[in-house]
Amino acid sequence: MELYMIIVFFVFGSVFGSFFNVVGMRIPNHTFFDSDRSYCPNCKKQLTWIELIPILSYVFQLGRCKGCKQKISVLYPIIELFTGVLFALSYARLGLQFELIIALLLSSMCAIILVSDIRYMIIPNKILLFFLPLFILLRAINPPHPWWSPLAGALIGFVVVFVIILVSKGGMGAGDMKLLAVLGIVLGYKGILLTFFLATLLGAIITLILLLLKKVQRKTPVPFGPFICMAACVTYFFGYDIITWYTTSFF
């Protein structure tokens, strides 16, 4: 039964991931309501149901549009897989309890921001403003210990990036600052500090790899939002274990 539920959450997550691809692609350029149906961005052909099966459609079509044979961005199946794994992990770690709602919303927001920031280097205010009141309400209903941790997390997330922006004169963006503030509500003050550390570490490693592979140049801007989102998910699901290991190992 447990495995069955994990599979169900993975399937639902991958389906939602397909929708989050559309949201992340369309919200930044204000085309979300242009069409009720998904379509190929190259030839504008409306996609049939068989072309919309998460992950599998990309595999069966060999990563190309059935109409114009244009290559489909690998970002689509990655986000579908990413969201499916996060939904399944949410259930596996939390079960059917109230906190599961927060986990699913966090996974959803991170998936959308991954798409928009990778594609356009934008973290849309509309997305943050949609999820912020939900996180505040849910944390108010189910407060953590200590109760002030979400407020401190939001403040720390905002202030840390604000200082970096001032010192570096634009080394990070305002979108990153607002994203960390929203994540602080979910993760609390310890979680947001760990998230920032992991995001910086992850960003440095991946950027170095991209430089070595000559995929980017030294002055090529690299979006930081995806690293924040990935670090936030690691912190949310495994942060307590990481902090416990660190404190017991080094103190």
C-alpha positions as CSV (number, residue, x, y, z in Angstrom):
1,M,0.0,0.0,0.0
2,E,2.8,2.4,0.9
3,L,4.6,1.8,-2.4
4,Y,1.3,2.2,-4.3
5,M,0.7,5.6,-2.7
6,I,4.3,6.7,-3.5
7,I,3.7,5.7,-7.2
8,V,0.4,7.6,-7.2
9,F,2.1,10.8,-5.9
10,F,4.8,10.4,-8.4
11,V,2.3,10.2,-11.3
12,F,0.3,13.1,-10.0
13,G,3.5,15.1,-9.5
14,S,4.7,14.5,-13.1
15,V,1.3,15.5,-14.4
16,F,1.4,18.7,-12.4
17,G,5.0,19.2,-13.5
18,S,3.8,19.3,-17.1
19,F,1.4,22.1,-16.1
20,F,4.1,23.9,-14.2
21,N,6.2,23.9,-17.4
22,V,3.5,25.8,-19.0
23,V,3.1,28.2,-16.1
24,G,6.9,28.9,-15.9
25,M,7.1,29.4,-19.7
26,R,4.1,31.7,-20.1
27,I,3.8,33.8,-16.9
28,P,7.0,35.8,-17.5
29,N,6.0,36.8,-21.1
30,H,2.4,37.3,-20.2
31,T,1.0,34.6,-22.5
32,F,-0.6,32.3,-19.8
33,F,-4.1,32.9,-21.0
34,D,-3.4,33.1,-24.7
35,S,-4.5,29.5,-25.3
36,D,-6.3,26.8,-23.3
37,R,-4.4,24.1,-25.1
38,S,-0.7,23.3,-25.1
39,Y,1.1,23.9,-28.3
40,C,4.5,23.6,-29.9
41,P,6.3,27.0,-29.4
42,N,7.9,26.6,-32.9
43,C,5.1,25.5,-35.3
44,K,2.2,26.5,-32.9
45,K,0.6,23.1,-33.5
46,Q,-1.8,22.2,-30.7
47,L,-0.6,19.1,-28.9
48,T,-2.8,15.9,-28.7
49,W,-3.2,14.0,-25.5
50,I,-0.7,11.4,-26.6
51,E,1.9,14.2,-26.9
52,L,1.2,15.4,-23.4
53,I,2.0,12.2,-21.4
54,P,4.6,13.4,-18.9
55,I,8.1,12.1,-19.5
56,L,7.0,9.3,-21.8
57,S,5.9,11.5,-24.7
58,Y,9.3,13.1,-24.8
59,V,11.0,9.6,-24.8
60,F,8.6,8.1,-27.5
61,Q,9.0,11.2,-29.7
62,L,12.8,11.1,-29.3
63,G,12.7,14.7,-28.0
64,R,11.1,16.2,-31.1
65,C,7.8,17.7,-32.1
66,K,5.6,15.3,-34.1
67,G,4.6,18.2,-36.5
68,C,7.7,20.2,-37.3
69,K,10.4,17.8,-35.9
70,Q,11.9,20.7,-34.0
71,K,13.8,19.6,-30.9
72,I,11.8,19.9,-27.6
73,S,13.7,21.4,-24.7
74,V,14.9,18.7,-22.3
75,L,13.7,21.1,-19.6
76,Y,10.2,19.7,-20.0
77,P,10.8,16.1,-19.0
78,I,13.3,17.2,-16.3
79,I,10.7,19.4,-14.6
80,E,8.1,16.6,-14.9
81,L,10.5,14.1,-13.3
82,F,11.6,16.7,-10.7
83,T,8.1,17.4,-9.6
84,G,7.1,13.7,-9.6
85,V,10.1,12.8,-7.4
86,L,9.3,15.7,-5.0
87,F,5.6,14.8,-4.7
88,A,6.6,11.1,-4.1
89,L,9.2,12.2,-1.6
90,S,6.7,14.4,0.2
91,Y,4.4,11.5,0.8
92,A,7.2,9.1,1.7
93,R,8.7,11.5,4.3
94,L,5.4,12.9,5.8
95,G,2.6,10.6,5.0
96,L,-1.0,11.9,5.0
97,Q,-0.6,14.7,7.5
98,F,-1.1,18.5,7.4
99,E,2.5,19.3,6.6
100,L,2.1,17.4,3.4
101,I,0.2,20.3,2.0
102,I,3.1,22.6,2.6
103,A,5.5,20.1,1.1
104,L,3.5,19.9,-2.1
105,L,3.1,23.6,-2.4
106,L,6.8,24.1,-1.9
107,S,7.6,21.5,-4.5
108,S,5.2,23.2,-6.9
109,M,6.6,26.7,-6.4
110,C,10.2,25.5,-6.9
111,A,9.3,23.6,-10.1
112,I,7.7,26.8,-11.6
113,I,10.6,29.0,-10.6
114,L,13.1,26.5,-12.0
115,V,11.5,26.8,-15.4
116,S,11.1,30.6,-15.4
117,D,14.5,31.4,-14.1
118,I,16.4,28.9,-16.4
119,R,14.4,30.1,-19.4
120,Y,14.1,33.8,-18.8
121,M,16.3,34.5,-15.8
122,I,13.2,35.9,-14.1
123,I,11.6,34.9,-10.8
124,P,8.0,36.3,-11.4
125,N,6.5,38.3,-8.6
126,K,3.1,36.8,-9.5
127,I,4.4,33.4,-8.5
128,L,5.8,34.5,-5.2
129,L,2.7,36.5,-4.4
130,F,0.5,33.5,-5.1
131,F,2.4,31.2,-2.8
132,L,3.4,33.7,0.0
133,P,-0.1,34.1,1.6
134,L,-0.7,30.3,1.4
135,F,2.6,29.6,3.3
136,I,1.8,32.3,5.9
137,L,-1.7,30.9,6.4
138,L,-0.5,27.3,6.6
139,R,2.3,28.1,9.0
140,A,-0.1,30.1,11.2
141,I,-2.4,27.0,11.3
142,N,0.4,24.6,12.0
143,P,3.2,26.7,13.7
144,P,6.6,25.3,14.1
145,H,8.8,25.4,17.3
146,P,9.7,28.1,18.0
147,W,6.7,30.0,16.6
148,W,8.8,32.9,15.5
149,S,11.1,30.8,13.3
150,P,9.2,31.6,10.0
151,L,9.3,35.3,10.7
152,A,13.1,35.2,11.5
153,G,13.6,33.0,8.4
154,A,11.9,35.4,6.1
155,L,13.8,38.4,7.6
156,I,17.2,36.6,7.3
157,G,16.5,35.5,3.8
158,F,15.7,39.0,2.7
159,V,18.4,40.8,4.6
160,V,21.3,38.4,3.6
161,V,20.7,38.9,-0.1
162,F,19.9,42.6,0.3
163,V,23.3,43.1,1.8
164,I,25.0,41.1,-0.9
165,I,23.2,43.2,-3.6
166,L,24.5,46.4,-1.9
167,V,28.0,45.2,-1.4
168,S,28.4,43.5,-4.8
169,K,26.4,46.2,-6.7
170,G,24.1,43.6,-8.3
171,G,25.8,40.3,-7.7
172,M,22.4,38.8,-7.0
173,G,19.0,39.8,-8.1
174,A,16.0,41.2,-6.3
175,G,14.1,38.1,-7.3
176,D,16.5,35.9,-5.4
177,M,16.0,38.1,-2.3
178,K,12.2,37.9,-2.5
179,L,12.4,34.1,-3.1
180,L,14.6,33.5,-0.1
181,A,12.2,35.6,2.0
182,V,9.2,33.5,1.0
183,L,11.2,30.3,1.6
184,G,12.1,31.6,5.0
185,I,8.4,31.3,6.0
186,V,8.5,27.6,5.2
187,L,12.0,26.7,6.3
188,G,12.5,28.9,9.4
189,Y,15.7,30.6,10.4
190,K,18.0,27.5,10.6
191,G,16.6,26.1,7.3
192,I,17.1,29.4,5.4
193,L,20.7,29.7,6.5
194,L,21.3,26.1,5.4
195,T,19.5,26.7,2.1
196,F,21.7,29.7,1.3
197,F,24.9,27.8,2.1
198,L,23.8,24.8,0.0
199,A,22.7,27.0,-2.9
200,T,26.0,28.8,-2.9
201,L,27.9,25.5,-2.8
202,L,25.8,24.0,-5.5
203,G,26.0,27.1,-7.6
204,A,29.8,27.2,-7.4
205,I,30.2,23.5,-8.2
206,I,27.8,23.5,-11.2
207,T,29.1,26.8,-12.6
208,L,32.7,25.4,-12.4
209,I,31.6,22.3,-14.3
210,L,29.9,24.4,-16.9
211,L,33.0,26.5,-17.3
212,L,35.2,23.5,-17.6
213,L,32.8,22.1,-20.3
214,K,32.9,25.5,-22.0
215,K,29.1,25.7,-21.8
216,V,29.3,29.2,-20.3
217,Q,32.0,31.9,-20.2
218,R,33.3,33.7,-17.1
219,K,31.1,36.7,-17.6
220,T,28.0,34.7,-18.7
221,P,25.2,35.3,-16.2
222,V,24.0,32.1,-14.5
223,P,20.5,32.2,-12.8
224,F,20.8,31.6,-9.0
225,G,17.1,30.8,-8.5
226,P,17.4,27.2,-9.5
227,F,20.2,26.6,-7.0
228,I,18.1,28.2,-4.3
229,C,15.1,26.0,-5.2
230,M,17.1,22.8,-5.2
231,A,18.8,23.7,-2.0
232,A,15.5,24.6,-0.4
233,C,14.0,21.2,-1.3
234,V,17.1,19.4,0.1
235,T,16.8,21.5,3.3
236,Y,13.1,20.9,3.7
237,F,13.3,17.1,3.4
238,F,16.8,16.4,4.8
239,G,17.8,19.6,6.6
240,Y,17.2,18.3,10.1
241,D,19.4,15.3,9.4
242,I,22.1,17.5,7.9
243,I,22.1,19.9,10.8
244,T,22.1,17.0,13.4
245,W,25.0,15.3,11.6
246,Y,27.0,18.6,11.5
247,T,26.4,19.5,15.1
248,T,27.2,16.0,16.5
249,S,30.2,15.6,14.3
250,F,31.9,18.9,14.8
251,F,30.7,20.2,18.2
